[in-house]
Every structure is written in structure tokens, then in C-alpha cells.
Amino acid sequence: MLITHSYIVTALESYDVCQRQIRHLAQILPDNWELVFVDDGSNPPIDIPEIRPKFFHIIRTGDARPWTQGVARNVAGLYACGKYFLMTDIDHFFTRQTIEACDSFTGEMLMFERAAGNLTEALEIVKLGIPVHAKHPNTFLISRELWEKTGGYRTEDAGAYRPIDTPFLLKCEDLLGGDIPTHLGSRIYVIPEEVETFHGLARR
């Protein structure tokens, strides 16, 4: 089977949601997709459930420095096999419909509208009436060709808090010669901080 798409997610601790996320992706990722899961220095390491996507790779960076997500994404890009990379955060959940939209996309880059939701132990996405920002700069589909042209994230920003998203997206827009399009057919879901806090982790 030819791998055409790589679902890339980095995580630090967040043990319960990692288990649910991997099992959820086992249900919705087509056979031409792989999951590249990066455990970016969790202590103890994140356990991987037996139920996982057919094509699955785990990278354990062992990197205990603060604010290393950009470095971890760059490492994942070196291992990923797909012609497209879907990069997202562990607290964001894709539906089968949005994965299908990514599978049929033939452009260079795509972003997504999102709504508040949660993923239950039964792997059901529950919609929540909590306002969230419509788009998230850290979640996007990008062609391998465009990713390689960008050079990835700035690795010199690791070790201290600096926004990595804006400089990267500006570089993408410059290479694309305009704004990054947004998929409008179906939404992705994010667990809001009122339900569970991920962004408060000191090293992310």
C-alpha cells in the first residue's frame, strides 16, 4: 500500500487523551495514511494502545528542553512517508469526513474551521457549546513539496517561549503568493481549556 498522507501529532504527557486519540485515528484513517506520533520527552513515556492505525510510527525524542514542539515536528517530517502532512495538536480531533476531504485535496496547503468538542472513552465526539477561535494556526494540511521549501520550523526558537506559528505561516503565504485556503465542508474539534488544559504544560 502506497502511503500518500502522514498524520503528524506531537504530544507531551496528556496520557489519557493520547490513548483516546490513537484509538480514534485507528477508526478513521484510510489505509493510504500513516500516523506519525511523536512523544516529545514525556516522563514517563506515553503508552501506546494495542488499537492503533494500520501504519503507525512512534518517535520518542527524549528532549526535556522547554518549548520544543517545532523541533519535534521537524523530526517527524524527516520520518513521514506521505506526499501530504497533516499537522495538528493532541487536543484536536478530526472527523472521518474531514479526513476524506484531506484525502481528496490536491492543492498545496489547507486550514480548517473548528468547534469545541470532546472525545469520549467510547470514541464519540461530543459537541460543546463553548466558544473557541474559528481557526488554529498549528493545524493544517501541507504538501511535502511546500513543507520542504519552508525548511520547517525555526529550531533556534527552542528552549524558550516564542510563537512558532506566525513566522511559519507567513513563510507559507509568501511561497504560495497569497492566503492559505480554509476547508469549509466539515469542522474539526478541539477540547477547550474549560474541559481539559493542555497548553498550560510548562514545556509546550
KOLKOLVO-625842 format. One record per residue (C-alpha): residue in one letter; y negated, z negated, x negated. Coordinates in pm, 1 decimal. Example, Ala and Ser with C-alpha at 12.3 -4.5 7.8 and 13.67 -1.06 7.14 Angstrom:
2
<pt r="a" north="450.0" up="-780.0" east="-1230.0"/>
<pt r="s" north="106.0" up="-714.0" east="-1367.0"/>
This chain:
204
<pt r="m" north="0.0" up="0.0" east="0.0"/>
<pt r="l" north="-340.8" up="101.3" east="-138.6"/>
<pt r="i" north="-592.1" up="-184.5" east="-133.5"/>
<pt r="t" north="-924.7" up="-48.4" east="-9.1"/>
<pt r="h" north="-1111.4" up="-372.2" east="70.1"/>
<pt r="s" north="-1139.1" up="-708.1" east="-102.0"/>
<pt r="y" north="-1242.6" up="-1013.8" east="97.8"/>
<pt r="i" north="-1406.0" up="-1240.6" east="-162.5"/>
<pt r="v" north="-1484.1" up="-1604.5" east="-92.4"/>
<pt r="t" north="-1566.2" up="-1884.1" east="-334.8"/>
<pt r="a" north="-1519.7" up="-2249.1" east="-247.0"/>
<pt r="l" north="-1582.7" up="-2593.3" east="-388.7"/>
<pt r="e" north="-1370.6" up="-2867.3" east="-231.7"/>
<pt r="s" north="-1415.1" up="-2820.8" east="150.0"/>
<pt r="y" north="-1037.2" up="-2868.9" east="166.0"/>
<pt r="d" north="-978.5" up="-2862.8" east="541.5"/>
<pt r="v" north="-1187.4" up="-2556.5" east="614.0"/>
<pt r="c" north="-1026.5" up="-2369.1" east="323.5"/>
<pt r="q" north="-684.6" up="-2424.2" east="478.8"/>
<pt r="r" north="-804.0" up="-2300.3" east="818.9"/>
<pt r="q" north="-991.9" up="-2005.4" east="671.1"/>
<pt r="i" north="-694.9" up="-1876.3" east="470.1"/>
<pt r="r" north="-458.9" up="-1904.8" east="769.0"/>
<pt r="h" north="-718.0" up="-1730.9" east="989.2"/>
<pt r="l" north="-754.3" up="-1444.3" east="743.2"/>
<pt r="a" north="-375.8" up="-1404.5" east="737.1"/>
<pt r="q" north="-402.7" up="-1313.1" east="1105.1"/>
<pt r="i" north="-693.2" up="-1068.7" east="1091.0"/>
<pt r="l" north="-689.3" up="-888.4" east="754.4"/>
<pt r="p" north="-516.8" up="-545.0" east="763.7"/>
<pt r="d" north="-252.7" up="-459.9" east="504.5"/>
<pt r="n" north="-503.7" up="-249.9" east="310.2"/>
<pt r="w" north="-711.7" up="-563.7" east="245.8"/>
<pt r="e" north="-667.3" up="-838.5" east="-9.7"/>
<pt r="l" north="-807.6" up="-1191.1" east="-14.9"/>
<pt r="v" north="-958.3" up="-1297.2" east="-346.4"/>
<pt r="f" north="-1003.0" up="-1672.4" east="-314.4"/>
<pt r="v" north="-1199.5" up="-1849.8" east="-587.0"/>
<pt r="d" north="-1160.5" up="-2225.8" east="-631.7"/>
<pt r="d" north="-1473.0" up="-2287.9" east="-837.4"/>
<pt r="g" north="-1383.9" up="-2611.1" east="-1012.9"/>
<pt r="s" north="-1264.1" up="-2831.9" east="-726.2"/>
<pt r="n" north="-1123.8" up="-3169.6" east="-828.7"/>
<pt r="p" north="-850.2" up="-3199.2" east="-715.4"/>
<pt r="p" north="-773.4" up="-2827.4" east="-684.3"/>
<pt r="i" north="-764.3" up="-2672.9" east="-337.1"/>
<pt r="d" north="-412.4" up="-2647.6" east="-193.9"/>
<pt r="i" north="-318.3" up="-2302.7" east="-65.8"/>
<pt r="p" north="-127.9" up="-2289.8" east="264.1"/>
<pt r="e" north="200.9" up="-2103.1" east="290.1"/>
<pt r="i" north="48.9" up="-1885.9" east="563.2"/>
<pt r="r" north="-182.5" up="-1651.4" east="376.1"/>
<pt r="p" north="-271.8" up="-1279.8" east="376.3"/>
<pt r="k" north="-8.3" up="-1036.9" east="251.1"/>
<pt r="f" north="-218.6" up="-954.9" east="-53.8"/>
<pt r="f" north="-365.8" up="-1275.0" east="-191.8"/>
<pt r="h" north="-511.6" up="-1371.8" east="-528.3"/>
<pt r="i" north="-640.8" up="-1712.7" east="-629.2"/>
<pt r="i" north="-877.3" up="-1768.4" east="-918.6"/>
<pt r="r" north="-933.2" up="-2124.3" east="-1039.6"/>
<pt r="t" north="-1242.8" up="-2117.4" east="-1259.3"/>
<pt r="g" north="-1223.1" up="-2478.4" east="-1380.9"/>
<pt r="d" north="-1602.6" up="-2455.8" east="-1405.5"/>
<pt r="a" north="-1756.3" up="-2800.1" east="-1347.8"/>
<pt r="r" north="-2116.1" up="-2694.1" east="-1406.3"/>
<pt r="p" north="-2359.7" up="-2714.1" east="-1114.7"/>
<pt r="w" north="-2466.5" up="-2406.2" east="-917.6"/>
<pt r="t" north="-2208.1" up="-2157.3" east="-1039.7"/>
<pt r="q" north="-2142.3" up="-1952.9" east="-726.5"/>
<pt r="g" north="-2294.8" up="-1636.9" east="-871.9"/>
<pt r="v" north="-2075.1" up="-1665.1" east="-1180.8"/>
<pt r="a" north="-1768.7" up="-1720.0" east="-961.0"/>
<pt r="r" north="-1849.6" up="-1410.7" east="-754.6"/>
<pt r="n" north="-1887.9" up="-1204.5" east="-1069.7"/>
<pt r="v" north="-1543.8" up="-1320.2" east="-1188.0"/>
<pt r="a" north="-1393.1" up="-1228.7" east="-850.9"/>
<pt r="g" north="-1545.6" up="-881.6" east="-876.8"/>
<pt r="l" north="-1355.7" up="-825.5" east="-1201.9"/>
<pt r="y" north="-1021.5" up="-905.4" east="-1036.0"/>
<pt r="a" north="-1080.1" up="-737.4" east="-699.2"/>
<pt r="c" north="-896.3" up="-410.2" east="-634.2"/>
<pt r="g" north="-1086.2" up="-273.6" east="-334.7"/>
<pt r="k" north="-1335.1" up="8.4" east="-311.8"/>
<pt r="y" north="-1539.4" up="-231.6" east="-98.0"/>
<pt r="f" north="-1609.5" up="-601.5" east="-149.9"/>
<pt r="l" north="-1676.2" up="-826.0" east="148.6"/>
<pt r="m" north="-1852.7" up="-1128.3" east="3.3"/>
<pt r="t" north="-1906.6" up="-1438.9" east="210.6"/>
<pt r="d" north="-1906.6" up="-1819.2" east="209.3"/>
<pt r="i" north="-1625.2" up="-2051.1" east="311.7"/>
<pt r="d" north="-1816.8" up="-2172.0" east="620.8"/>
<pt r="h" north="-1847.9" up="-1818.0" east="763.9"/>
<pt r="f" north="-1574.8" up="-1673.6" east="987.0"/>
<pt r="f" north="-1514.8" up="-1307.7" east="1061.9"/>
<pt r="t" north="-1352.1" up="-1181.5" east="1379.0"/>
<pt r="r" north="-1085.8" up="-913.1" east="1388.8"/>
<pt r="q" north="-1343.4" up="-678.2" east="1544.9"/>
<pt r="t" north="-1592.4" up="-722.8" east="1261.3"/>
<pt r="i" north="-1321.5" up="-671.1" east="1000.4"/>
<pt r="e" north="-1230.9" up="-346.2" east="1178.0"/>
<pt r="a" north="-1596.2" up="-240.7" east="1162.0"/>
<pt r="c" north="-1596.4" up="-309.9" east="787.1"/>
<pt r="d" north="-1274.2" up="-110.5" east="751.2"/>
<pt r="s" north="-1433.8" up="198.2" east="905.3"/>
<pt r="f" north="-1773.5" up="168.2" east="730.6"/>
<pt r="t" north="-1841.2" up="447.0" east="479.8"/>
<pt r="g" north="-2189.4" up="357.6" east="358.2"/>
<pt r="e" north="-2298.3" up="158.0" east="54.8"/>
<pt r="m" north="-2385.6" up="-185.2" east="196.8"/>
<pt r="l" north="-2382.3" up="-370.4" east="527.7"/>
<pt r="m" north="-2505.9" up="-707.5" east="650.2"/>
<pt r="f" north="-2411.3" up="-897.9" east="965.8"/>
<pt r="e" north="-2565.3" up="-1085.9" east="1254.9"/>
<pt r="r" north="-2422.9" up="-1431.5" east="1301.8"/>
<pt r="a" north="-2398.4" up="-1712.5" east="1553.6"/>
<pt r="a" north="-2294.5" up="-2077.3" east="1537.6"/>
<pt r="g" north="-1924.8" up="-2144.3" east="1577.6"/>
<pt r="n" north="-1630.6" up="-2342.8" east="1451.7"/>
<pt r="l" north="-1269.5" up="-2260.8" east="1370.0"/>
<pt r="t" north="-1017.7" up="-2499.5" east="1524.3"/>
<pt r="e" north="-682.8" up="-2605.5" east="1378.7"/>
<pt r="a" north="-530.2" up="-2362.6" east="1630.2"/>
<pt r="l" north="-738.6" up="-2088.7" east="1461.0"/>
<pt r="e" north="-957.0" up="-2025.8" east="1762.4"/>
<pt r="i" north="-1326.1" up="-1953.7" east="1708.3"/>
<pt r="v" north="-1530.8" up="-2177.5" east="1936.0"/>
<pt r="k" north="-1886.8" up="-2062.6" east="2001.6"/>
<pt r="l" north="-2153.2" up="-2333.1" east="1971.3"/>
<pt r="g" north="-2496.1" up="-2337.6" east="2130.7"/>
<pt r="i" north="-2673.5" up="-2433.4" east="1809.1"/>
<pt r="p" north="-2945.1" up="-2202.9" east="1670.6"/>
<pt r="v" north="-2887.0" up="-2050.9" east="1326.5"/>
<pt r="h" north="-3067.1" up="-1784.1" east="1126.3"/>
<pt r="a" north="-2962.0" up="-1441.7" east="1251.4"/>
<pt r="k" north="-2852.5" up="-1312.2" east="909.2"/>
<pt r="h" north="-2730.9" up="-1478.4" east="590.9"/>
<pt r="p" north="-2821.7" up="-1325.3" east="253.7"/>
<pt r="n" north="-2497.2" up="-1436.4" east="91.1"/>
<pt r="t" north="-2266.8" up="-1247.3" east="328.9"/>
<pt r="f" north="-2238.3" up="-869.1" east="301.5"/>
<pt r="l" north="-2008.5" up="-571.7" east="256.0"/>
<pt r="i" north="-2083.1" up="-371.7" east="-58.5"/>
<pt r="s" north="-1918.7" up="-71.4" east="-219.6"/>
<pt r="r" north="-1765.8" up="-128.4" east="-561.4"/>
<pt r="e" north="-1986.5" up="151.4" east="-692.5"/>
<pt r="l" north="-2306.6" up="-19.4" east="-579.3"/>
<pt r="w" north="-2182.6" up="-360.6" east="-696.8"/>
<pt r="e" north="-2119.2" up="-222.3" east="-1044.0"/>
<pt r="k" north="-2463.5" up="-61.7" east="-1050.3"/>
<pt r="t" north="-2625.5" up="-400.3" east="-977.6"/>
<pt r="g" north="-2443.1" up="-571.4" east="-1260.9"/>
<pt r="g" north="-2358.8" up="-857.2" east="-1024.4"/>
<pt r="y" north="-2543.2" up="-1187.8" east="-1009.5"/>
<pt r="r" north="-2762.2" up="-1328.4" east="-1283.9"/>
<pt r="t" north="-2528.6" up="-1552.3" east="-1484.8"/>
<pt r="e" north="-2818.8" up="-1712.9" east="-1667.5"/>
<pt r="d" north="-2910.6" up="-1887.6" east="-1341.6"/>
<pt r="a" north="-2600.4" up="-2109.7" east="-1352.6"/>
<pt r="g" north="-2644.3" up="-2476.4" east="-1428.8"/>
<pt r="a" north="-2948.6" up="-2547.8" east="-1214.7"/>
<pt r="y" north="-3054.4" up="-2465.7" east="-862.7"/>
<pt r="r" north="-3217.4" up="-2124.7" east="-840.0"/>
<pt r="p" north="-3194.1" up="-1888.1" east="-544.2"/>
<pt r="i" north="-2946.5" up="-1614.9" east="-638.0"/>
<pt r="d" north="-2951.9" up="-1419.6" east="-313.7"/>
<pt r="t" north="-3305.5" up="-1281.1" east="-301.7"/>
<pt r="p" north="-3306.4" up="-1126.7" east="-652.8"/>
<pt r="f" north="-2965.3" up="-969.6" east="-589.8"/>
<pt r="l" north="-3059.2" up="-823.6" east="-251.2"/>
<pt r="l" north="-3387.2" up="-688.6" east="-386.4"/>
<pt r="k" north="-3191.5" up="-513.0" east="-659.8"/>
<pt r="c" north="-2960.4" up="-363.5" east="-396.0"/>
<pt r="e" north="-3252.7" up="-243.9" east="-183.4"/>
<pt r="d" north="-3411.0" up="-83.6" east="-487.6"/>
<pt r="l" north="-3088.6" up="103.0" east="-567.1"/>
<pt r="l" north="-3045.0" up="203.5" east="-202.3"/>
<pt r="g" north="-3405.9" up="313.8" east="-169.6"/>
<pt r="g" north="-3461.7" up="110.7" east="147.0"/>
<pt r="d" north="-3347.3" up="-175.5" east="366.9"/>
<pt r="i" north="-2984.2" up="-281.4" east="390.4"/>
<pt r="p" north="-2843.5" up="-187.9" east="734.1"/>
<pt r="t" north="-2711.5" up="-454.3" east="971.8"/>
<pt r="h" north="-2393.2" up="-423.2" east="1176.8"/>
<pt r="l" north="-2481.0" up="-480.1" east="1542.7"/>
<pt r="g" north="-2147.0" up="-428.2" east="1718.2"/>
<pt r="s" north="-1996.0" up="-775.8" east="1672.2"/>
<pt r="r" north="-2104.9" up="-1103.2" east="1516.3"/>
<pt r="i" north="-1971.1" up="-1333.6" east="1252.2"/>
<pt r="y" north="-1976.7" up="-1711.3" east="1295.8"/>
<pt r="v" north="-2099.8" up="-1995.2" east="1077.3"/>
<pt r="i" north="-2028.3" up="-2366.0" east="1101.1"/>
<pt r="p" north="-2373.3" up="-2526.0" east="1140.5"/>
<pt r="e" north="-2469.3" up="-2832.0" east="937.8"/>
<pt r="e" north="-2477.9" up="-3038.8" east="1256.1"/>
<pt r="v" north="-2099.1" up="-2994.5" east="1274.6"/>
<pt r="e" north="-1997.6" up="-2998.1" east="907.9"/>
<pt r="t" north="-2205.8" up="-2990.8" east="589.1"/>
<pt r="f" north="-2114.8" up="-2752.3" east="310.3"/>
<pt r="h" north="-2445.9" up="-2669.3" east="145.1"/>
<pt r="g" north="-2512.8" up="-3033.7" east="58.4"/>
<pt r="l" north="-2242.5" up="-3022.5" east="-208.3"/>
<pt r="a" north="-2418.0" up="-3108.9" east="-532.4"/>
<pt r="r" north="-2271.0" up="-2823.0" east="-732.9"/>
<pt r="r" north="-2316.7" up="-2532.9" east="-488.8"/>
